[in-house]
Amino acid sequence: MNRSQKAALASVGIGVLVFALKLAAWYVTGSVALFSDALESTINVVAAATAYVALRVANLPADANHPYGHHKAEYFSAVFEGVLVVVAALAIAREAYHGFIDPTPIDAPALGLAINAVATVINAAWGYVLVKWGRNWRSPALIADGRHVLTDVWTSAGVIVGVVVVAMTGMARLDPAIAALVAVNVLWSGWQMVREASGGLMDAAPAESVVEDLKKVISQNAHGAIEAHDVRIRHAGKVTFVEFHLIVDGEMTVWASHEICDRIEAALRQRLGGDGFISIHVEPENKAKHEGIVVL
């Protein structure tokens, strides 16, 4: 079990703890807003479990049916989590509707808010850690899980403020109204997760800054060649795929051109932290397009 899988498994346990605390907060208060917050936390548990399974699949070695590996499994996890978030938003909206039709007063708000606050602090710390680890380890599944947890934090903070207002004013219908706002926020979060993960599944290009940085690495290490063009870069989980055509002198030996390719590949792998799949197609100078990367 690698570090990403351990983090996802730990996320399941923390999700169960947070859900139990939020459920207790709803039980002592009867607040629809606190119930909606607890309902969203169930998605954290399912999402973390899904991320764990996806990370195990993504870590499988390449085989005959998957010669490029299983790295994209993490994106499926992120898409699935986004769909679950949307389902949670609809469930919360349903509870908010019934609460607005038949509002009920809140009991023991101080105790319920204190319990919910403890759960929120735990979520904030864990969500920050997950996103940090996900970025450092280039794990879309962990990043998606962390962002969802942090969204839950903002939701909980809004719910706590709202319940305080309800307790101070006695406006019972404000409680389900807050739950409805929670549903909208959760729905937006789910949509963003699905959109970002879909980009990975569709081989969307990475950020322009990443592309330019890798092109610079190629340019600085391709001395002896003429140019590099048709550069294509994409991410698949933690692995970055870099493909391009390298133009060399037509009289250059295979050995010499291969040495240039080895030098470029080594530099790219170093920049990518070893998680790179580099494919270089060598061509003679009559195939030059006089565009792309100029060799420094």
C-alpha positions as CSV (number, residue, x, y, z in Angstrom):
1,M,0.0,0.0,0.0
2,N,1.6,3.3,-1.1
3,R,1.3,6.7,0.7
4,S,-1.7,7.9,-1.4
5,Q,-3.7,4.8,-0.6
6,K,-2.9,5.1,3.1
7,A,-4.1,8.8,2.9
8,A,-7.3,7.7,1.2
9,L,-7.9,5.0,3.8
10,A,-7.3,7.4,6.6
11,S,-9.8,9.8,5.0
12,V,-12.5,7.1,5.3
13,G,-11.9,6.9,9.1
14,I,-11.9,10.6,9.6
15,G,-15.0,10.9,7.4
16,V,-16.9,8.4,9.6
17,L,-15.8,10.4,12.8
18,V,-16.9,13.7,11.3
19,F,-20.3,12.3,10.2
20,A,-20.9,10.8,13.6
21,L,-20.2,14.2,15.3
22,K,-22.5,16.1,12.8
23,L,-25.2,13.5,13.2
24,A,-25.0,14.0,17.0
25,A,-25.3,17.8,16.5
26,W,-28.5,17.3,14.5
27,Y,-29.9,14.9,17.0
28,V,-29.6,17.3,19.9
29,T,-31.0,20.3,18.0
30,G,-33.4,18.9,15.3
31,S,-32.0,21.6,13.0
32,V,-32.6,20.9,9.3
33,A,-29.5,22.9,8.4
34,L,-27.3,20.8,10.7
35,F,-29.0,17.7,9.3
36,S,-28.1,18.8,5.7
37,D,-24.5,19.3,6.9
38,A,-24.4,15.8,8.3
39,L,-25.9,14.4,5.1
40,E,-23.2,16.0,3.0
41,S,-20.6,14.3,5.3
42,T,-21.8,10.9,4.3
43,I,-20.6,11.7,0.8
44,N,-17.1,12.3,2.3
45,V,-17.0,8.7,3.5
46,V,-18.2,7.2,0.2
47,A,-15.9,9.4,-1.8
48,A,-12.8,8.5,0.3
49,A,-13.6,4.8,-0.1
50,T,-13.9,5.3,-3.9
51,A,-10.6,7.2,-4.0
52,Y,-8.9,4.4,-2.1
53,V,-10.2,1.8,-4.7
54,A,-9.2,4.1,-7.6
55,L,-5.7,4.6,-6.2
56,R,-5.2,0.9,-5.9
57,V,-6.3,0.4,-9.6
58,A,-4.1,3.4,-10.7
59,N,-1.1,1.8,-9.1
60,L,-1.4,-1.4,-11.1
61,P,1.4,-1.9,-13.7
62,A,0.8,-1.7,-17.4
63,D,-0.5,-4.9,-19.0
64,A,-1.5,-6.2,-22.4
65,N,-4.9,-4.5,-22.3
66,H,-3.6,-1.3,-20.8
67,P,-0.1,-0.7,-22.2
68,Y,0.0,2.9,-20.9
69,G,-0.9,1.9,-17.4
70,H,-4.0,2.5,-15.3
71,H,-3.3,6.0,-14.1
72,K,-6.6,7.5,-15.4
73,A,-8.6,5.5,-12.8
74,E,-8.1,8.4,-10.4
75,Y,-10.1,10.6,-12.7
76,F,-13.0,8.2,-12.6
77,S,-12.9,8.5,-8.8
78,A,-13.1,12.3,-9.1
79,V,-16.0,12.2,-11.5
80,F,-17.9,9.7,-9.3
81,E,-17.3,11.9,-6.3
82,G,-18.6,14.9,-8.2
83,V,-21.8,13.0,-9.1
84,L,-22.2,11.9,-5.4
85,V,-21.9,15.6,-4.4
86,V,-24.7,16.5,-6.8
87,V,-26.9,13.7,-5.4
88,A,-26.2,15.0,-1.9
89,A,-27.2,18.5,-3.0
90,L,-30.6,17.3,-4.2
91,A,-31.2,15.3,-1.0
92,I,-30.4,18.4,1.0
93,A,-32.7,20.5,-1.1
94,R,-35.5,18.0,-0.4
95,E,-35.0,18.3,3.3
96,A,-34.9,22.1,3.1
97,Y,-38.2,22.1,1.2
98,H,-40.0,19.9,3.8
99,G,-38.4,22.0,6.6
100,F,-39.7,25.2,5.1
101,I,-43.3,23.7,4.7
102,D,-43.3,22.5,8.3
103,P,-40.7,24.5,10.3
104,T,-39.7,23.3,13.8
105,P,-37.9,25.2,16.6
106,I,-34.2,24.4,17.4
107,D,-33.4,22.7,20.7
108,A,-30.1,23.0,22.6
109,P,-28.4,25.1,19.9
110,A,-25.2,25.8,22.0
111,L,-24.4,22.1,22.4
112,G,-25.2,21.2,18.8
113,L,-23.1,24.1,17.5
114,A,-20.2,23.1,19.7
115,I,-20.3,19.5,18.4
116,N,-20.5,20.7,14.8
117,A,-17.6,23.1,15.4
118,V,-15.4,20.3,16.5
119,A,-16.2,18.3,13.4
120,T,-15.6,21.4,11.2
121,V,-12.1,22.0,12.7
122,I,-11.2,18.3,12.1
123,N,-12.4,18.6,8.5
124,A,-10.5,21.9,7.9
125,A,-7.2,20.4,9.0
126,W,-7.6,17.2,7.1
127,G,-8.9,18.8,3.9
128,Y,-5.8,21.1,3.8
129,V,-3.5,18.1,4.3
130,L,-5.2,16.1,1.6
131,V,-5.0,18.9,-1.0
132,K,-1.3,19.5,-0.1
133,W,-0.4,15.8,-0.4
134,G,-2.5,15.4,-3.6
135,R,-0.6,18.3,-5.3
136,N,2.8,17.1,-4.1
137,W,2.1,13.5,-5.1
138,R,0.2,14.6,-8.3
139,S,-2.9,12.6,-7.3
140,P,-6.2,13.8,-8.8
141,A,-8.2,11.5,-6.5
142,L,-6.6,13.0,-3.3
143,I,-7.0,16.6,-4.6
144,A,-10.7,16.0,-5.3
145,D,-11.3,14.4,-1.9
146,G,-9.5,17.2,-0.2
147,R,-11.4,19.9,-2.1
148,H,-14.7,18.2,-1.2
149,V,-13.7,18.1,2.5
150,L,-12.8,21.8,2.4
151,T,-16.1,22.6,0.7
152,D,-17.8,20.8,3.6
153,V,-15.9,23.2,5.9
154,W,-17.3,26.3,4.3
155,T,-20.7,24.7,4.3
156,S,-20.4,24.0,8.0
157,A,-19.2,27.5,8.8
158,G,-22.3,28.9,7.0
159,V,-24.6,26.5,8.8
160,I,-23.1,27.5,12.2
161,V,-23.6,31.2,11.6
162,G,-27.1,30.6,10.3
163,V,-28.2,28.4,13.3
164,V,-26.8,31.1,15.6
165,V,-29.1,33.7,13.9
166,V,-32.0,31.3,14.1
167,A,-31.5,30.7,17.8
168,M,-31.2,34.5,18.5
169,T,-34.2,35.6,16.3
170,G,-36.5,32.6,16.6
171,M,-37.1,32.6,12.9
172,A,-37.7,28.9,12.3
173,R,-38.0,29.2,8.5
174,L,-34.5,30.6,8.3
175,D,-33.2,27.2,9.2
176,P,-34.4,25.4,6.1
177,A,-33.5,28.5,4.0
178,I,-29.9,28.0,5.1
179,A,-30.1,24.3,4.2
180,A,-31.2,25.4,0.7
181,L,-28.2,27.6,0.4
182,V,-26.0,24.7,1.4
183,A,-27.6,22.6,-1.4
184,V,-26.7,25.3,-4.0
185,N,-23.1,25.5,-2.7
186,V,-22.7,21.8,-2.7
187,L,-24.2,21.5,-6.2
188,W,-21.7,24.1,-7.5
189,S,-18.8,22.2,-5.9
190,G,-19.9,18.9,-7.5
191,W,-20.1,20.5,-10.9
192,Q,-16.6,21.9,-10.6
193,M,-15.2,18.5,-9.6
194,V,-16.9,16.7,-12.6
195,R,-15.6,19.4,-15.0
196,E,-12.0,19.2,-13.8
197,A,-11.9,15.4,-13.8
198,S,-13.5,15.2,-17.2
199,G,-10.7,17.3,-18.6
200,G,-8.2,14.6,-17.4
201,L,-10.3,11.9,-19.0
202,M,-10.4,13.9,-22.3
203,D,-6.6,14.4,-22.3
204,A,-6.9,18.2,-21.8
205,A,-3.6,20.0,-22.0
206,P,-2.0,21.0,-18.6
207,A,-1.7,24.6,-17.5
208,E,0.2,26.9,-20.0
209,S,2.9,27.5,-17.4
210,V,3.6,23.7,-17.2
211,V,3.7,23.4,-21.0
212,E,6.1,26.3,-21.4
213,D,8.4,25.0,-18.7
214,L,8.7,21.6,-20.3
215,K,9.3,23.2,-23.7
216,K,12.1,25.2,-22.2
217,V,13.7,22.0,-20.8
218,I,13.5,20.5,-24.3
219,S,15.1,23.6,-25.9
220,Q,17.9,23.8,-23.3
221,N,18.9,20.1,-23.7
222,A,18.5,19.5,-27.5
223,H,21.8,21.0,-28.6
224,G,22.9,19.1,-31.7
225,A,19.4,19.1,-33.1
226,I,17.7,21.7,-35.3
227,E,14.2,22.1,-33.9
228,A,11.4,20.3,-32.1
229,H,7.8,20.6,-33.2
230,D,4.3,19.0,-32.8
231,V,4.8,19.0,-29.0
232,R,1.9,17.3,-27.2
233,I,1.7,17.2,-23.4
234,R,-1.0,15.7,-21.2
235,H,-1.4,14.4,-17.7
236,A,-2.8,11.0,-16.7
237,G,-3.0,10.9,-12.9
238,K,0.6,11.4,-11.6
239,V,2.2,10.6,-15.0
240,T,2.9,13.2,-17.6
241,F,3.0,12.2,-21.3
242,V,5.3,14.3,-23.5
243,E,5.5,13.6,-27.3
244,F,7.2,15.6,-30.0
245,H,9.2,15.4,-33.3
246,L,12.9,16.2,-33.2
247,I,14.6,17.5,-36.3
248,V,18.3,16.6,-36.8
249,D,20.9,16.8,-39.6
250,G,20.1,14.1,-42.2
251,E,23.7,13.0,-42.1
252,M,23.7,12.5,-38.3
253,T,24.3,9.0,-37.2
254,V,21.7,7.0,-35.3
255,W,24.0,6.9,-32.3
256,A,24.4,10.7,-32.2
257,S,20.7,11.4,-32.6
258,H,19.9,8.8,-29.9
259,E,22.3,10.5,-27.6
260,I,20.4,13.7,-28.0
261,C,17.1,12.0,-27.3
262,D,18.5,10.4,-24.1
263,R,19.7,13.7,-22.9
264,I,16.4,15.4,-23.4
265,E,14.5,12.5,-21.9
266,A,16.7,12.5,-18.8
267,A,16.2,16.2,-18.3
268,L,12.4,15.9,-18.7
269,R,12.3,13.0,-16.2
270,Q,14.3,15.0,-13.7
271,R,11.9,17.9,-14.1
272,L,8.8,15.6,-13.8
273,G,10.2,13.8,-10.8
274,G,10.5,10.5,-12.6
275,D,6.8,10.3,-13.5
276,G,7.1,10.8,-17.2
277,F,6.4,9.0,-20.4
278,I,8.5,10.6,-23.2
279,S,8.2,9.7,-26.9
280,I,10.5,11.4,-29.4
281,H,10.2,10.9,-33.2
282,V,13.5,11.8,-34.9
283,E,13.3,13.3,-38.5
284,P,15.8,14.7,-41.0
285,E,16.0,18.5,-41.7
286,N,13.8,18.3,-44.8
287,K,10.9,17.6,-42.4
288,A,11.5,20.8,-40.5
289,K,8.4,23.1,-40.1
290,H,10.4,26.1,-38.9
291,E,8.0,26.4,-35.9
292,G,7.7,24.9,-32.4
293,I,10.8,24.9,-30.2
294,V,14.0,26.5,-31.3
295,V,17.0,24.7,-29.9
296,L,19.2,27.0,-27.8
